[in-house]
Amino acid sequence: MKDMVPKGTGNSRFLRSSIAADITHEELVALLRSGKFPVDFAGLNSVGIQVQGSAYNKANVLPDNLCSILGIATNSEPKDAFNALQSKLNAVNARFVIGTYIGNGTKSVNTQEIHLGFKPDFVAVYANEAYINRPILFCTRFLDVVDNRAIADSGTGIKSAMKITDYGFYVSDTESYRFTDNSRKYGYFAVRSV
């Protein structure tokens, strides 16, 4: 939006009136209270406008097509549009979960389940600390693993290093990659179903 910029001063202290010179204070107050006080706006800022300000109207503030996109009535106020947009952003944010877990694996136990409280559509797990072997595992509800090379057991076959469960996902160590090392920090990114 642009503000209007007058060419002159636009100072409203210079309004003119045609009231009689001998008017009493009581008569003046009565005219003001009744809405009959005579004011002459002619001549105020007579040089005109240098820059026309943006119109503040429905067409450029909250047009009907924007109302349709936001799912609000066409007679909505701008505040309703902001509330609808915030609701949509909250819904998008609720679909994505980012977190970390600390590995608790040992030589005898090398599977760890991460509880999210929902069955994700997609999960990616990565090592959060710097070390040489840092693969990323991807898993979806429809495929056990996306990148088999990340979970291959040195030519002995494929071992599932990650699987989605009804309440989150689990990770298992393979001969080549470890995702449950004791006290090691791992990160994950999960996508919740719509």
N, C-alpha and C positions, 0 to 999 in steps of 0.2 A: 504494500500500500504506500501511497505518497500523501503527505500532508499538503494542504493548500498553502501557497505562499502569496500573500497579497503584495501588490506593488507599492501601495502607500502604507501608512502606519496602521490603519484599521483600528485606531484607538476609539473605543466606544465612549470615552469621556466627552467627546465632542458632539453628542447628539443634540439636535435642536428641538424646541417645543414652541407651540403657539399659545401657551397659556398667558392670561392677562397679567400685567405687571402688578396689579393691585390685589391679586388672589391671596386669600388668607391661608394660614397653615392648615387649618381644619378643612378648608375646601380642597387644598392640594392633596391631603391625605385621603379624603373621600374619593377624589378622582382616581388615585392610585389603587385604592381598595376595590373600586367598582370596575376597574379595567378600562376606564374611559380617559386616562391621562393621554393627551395628544403628544405623539412623538413623530418627528420628521426625520426619516432615514435618508432622504434624498441628500446627496452631497457627501455622505459618509464614504470614505475611501473611494472618491470619485475617479481615481486613476485606473481602477480595475484590478485584475488579478494577473500576477506574473506566471505562476504555475498552478494549474488546476489540480486539486487533490483527487485521489482515487475515491470513487463513489463507494459508500459503505451500504451495499444492498445485497439482497439474496443472490442475485445473478453472479456476483463475484466473491461472495463469502461462503455460501453454502448452496450451490446449484443442485437441481434435482438429481442429476446423474451421480453426484457425489453421495447424496442421501441414499440412492439405490445401492451403491457399492458398499456403504457402511451399514445398510439394512435398517435405516431409520426413516421415519415419516418425512415427507417433503416439507412439512411445516415446522420441522425441528429447529431448535436454537443451536448456535455454534457449540455451546457447552454439551449438548447431546451428541454432537459429532465427536468431540474430544473423548467423551465417556465411551462411545462405541468403539473408537479407535483403541483406547486403552484396554477394553475387554478383548479385542482381537489380538492385541500384542500379548496379553496375559495368556490367552489360549495357545499361541505359538510358543511362548516361553515354557509353558507347562509340558510341552511335548519333548523337550530336550533336557537331559540330565547329564551333568558333568560332575565327576567325582574322582576320588582316589581310594585305594585300599592298600593295606600293608600285608605283604606276603607272610604266610605262617607255615610254609611247607617245610618238611623234613625229608630225610632219605626214605622213610617208610610211608609218609603221607605227602603226596604232591598234587593234590586236587583241592581247590578252594572255591567255595560258592559265595557269590556276592549278591546279597539281597537288595533289590530295588523297590519291592512292593508291587511290581507289575511285570507283565511279560513284554519285554521290549521287541520292537520290530528289527532293530539294528543295534549292534554294539561294536565299538572299537576299543581295544586295550593296547596300551603302550607302556614302556618302562619310563617312569617319571624321573629317574636318576640317570646320570651319564655313566654308561659303561659300554664296552665295545659292541656287544651283540644286542641291538635294540630293535627287534622287529615289531611291527604292528599287526595285531590280529583283528580281522573283521569277521563278524558273524551276523547272519540275518535269521529271521524266523523260518525262512523257507529253505535255507541251505545251512549245513553245519558250519562250513568254513568257506571263505571266498578264495583265499590264497593257500593252496595246499603246500606250496614250497615252504611256507612259514611254519608248518607243523609236520614236515616229513621227518621220519626217524632214521636218518642216515642210511637210506636204501632198504630198510627193513619193512617198509610199508608206511601207511598213513595212520597216524594216531590223532584223534580229535583233541586239539589243545584248548578248544573253547566250545561251549554249547549254551544256547539260550534255554532257560527254564521258565516255569510258570511265574516265578517271582523275581527273576533277574537273570543271572548267568553264572556258569562256573568256568574256571580255567584249570588246565592240567599242564604239567611240565612234559616236554618231549625230550628226547636225547639231545636235540640241538638247541632248543629254546626253553627258557624257564620263565614262568609267570607266577610262581608262588614262592620264590626265594624268601626265606625267613628274614623279616625286618626290612625287606626292600620295598620301596614305594612304587606303586603302579597307578597309572591314570586310566580313566575310561570315559567314553562318550556314548550315551544311549539315547535312542529315539523311542518314545512311547507311541502306541497306536492312536489313531484319530478317534 
